[in-house]
Amino acid sequence: MNKTSTTTASLIAMLALLSAQGPFAIDMYLPAFPQMMVDFDTGAATVQLTLTAFMLGMAVGHLVIGPLSDQFGRRKPLLIGVFACTIASALCAVAPNVEFLIGMRFVQGFAGAAGVVLARAVISDTAHGAQAAKLFSIMMAVSGIAPVLAPLAGGGVIAFAGWRGVFWVLAVLNLIMLIGSFFILKECLPQELRSRGGVSELFSNAGRVLRNKRYLGFTSAFAFSMAAMFGYIAASPFVIQNILGLGTTAYSLIFALNALGLTITSIVAVRLADSVGPLRMTYVGVSGLLVSSAALLAVVSLADTPLVPTLVLLFLAISPLGFVFGNAAALATEQAKKYAGTGSAILGALQFTLAALASPLVGLAGEGSAIPMAIVMLAAGAIALLSLVTLTRGSTNEPGTDHGERQLEAVQGR
């Protein structure tokens, strides 16, 4: 399969932008959490529910849209989902109260799941083994620009237009995604490879995927690592601004720096895909998360959350995840190759369900403690590593061979 950079650049950029739906919709408005508490006259836990609702919507959307794409193809569900996400983003911008915002955030997440789940499915449809691992890592690296830019852009938008302006920007971004998808993404799932349809077929496909222990191991490693990151994301506005005493601009810069660390490791993962292999890099990334989170818990518990050590350990905990996300996703979807939509759906649903649970857990001690955040990150890292060790035994470090049955060019109609 001839996959030159000129052939795949526009497609991978488009898939990365679709995958960045989550980071954009989450990270851009995080600096506004304290202001939203004032505007809606509510507490931190209620404002965090806007984040939880979005992630629950993502989880449910994965479970619905992914299997449906195995039946109807990738392109139509994607276009419908991105269009609905555009409308939901605009409605979030005009929310009259926090309850309406929570509801629209669920809809926004449900519709936005189309871009995330189907971007992974497209890669699984069109690439194999080492090539898939590279493409997943490239997509993660490109989409990693989103969490670097999002809080910075969000801080600027909030300063001039408030948190409502953020959702208008998200609506415009979704419109750009819709137009780009329409012109760049062609159908990549041939009619003869689609499922027959029906509820029984959907459950049957899900059962086949879930009976694969290695799929479960790689999926759990991916999802629990993501849960650790979302625990950090949900708690970071309060930890950095309220506990460490830094301002909105400083928070945005720190958040962007941590995201940059994750992006750099994603780029390194691309370069090491052939020589090191996705399995070994996944172990390295999860181990880095676990060790750094354990040190973070010790520091915030015993030393009353000192500024520099806390920020350094947060960076060291988040950065290694660049070795996990692309590689674990590739390893998982490789195990569910025949049911790529369903496999991607389960992976994403677990990811966002755990993320939705992590968000309120980090706020259990209120706004004045970083200990719950550290505990969530440590527990998630430990489960991720345990899943790798116990469920993926027998997996080799060989990423596989790219047989070239289906070309990425076909996705672009070439």
Secondary structure by P-SEA (a helix, b strand, c coil): ccccccccaaaaaaaaaaaaaaaaaccccccaaaaaaaaacccccccaaaaaaaaaaaaaaaacaaaaaaaccccaaaaaaaaaaaaaaaaaaacccaaaaaaaaaaaaaaaaaaaaaaaaaaaacccaaaaaaaaaaaaaaacccccaaaaaaaaaaacccaaaaaaaaaaaaaaaaaaaaccccccccccccccccaaaaaaaaaaaaacaaaaaaaaaaaaaaaaaaaaaaaaaaaacccccccaaaaaaaaaaaaaaaaaaaaaaaaacccccaaaaaaaaaaaaaaaaaaaaaaaaccccccaaaaaaaaaacccccccaaaaaaaaaaaaccaaaaaaaaaaaaaaaaaaaaaaaaaccccccaaaaaaaaaaaaaaaaaaaaccccccccccccccccccccccccc
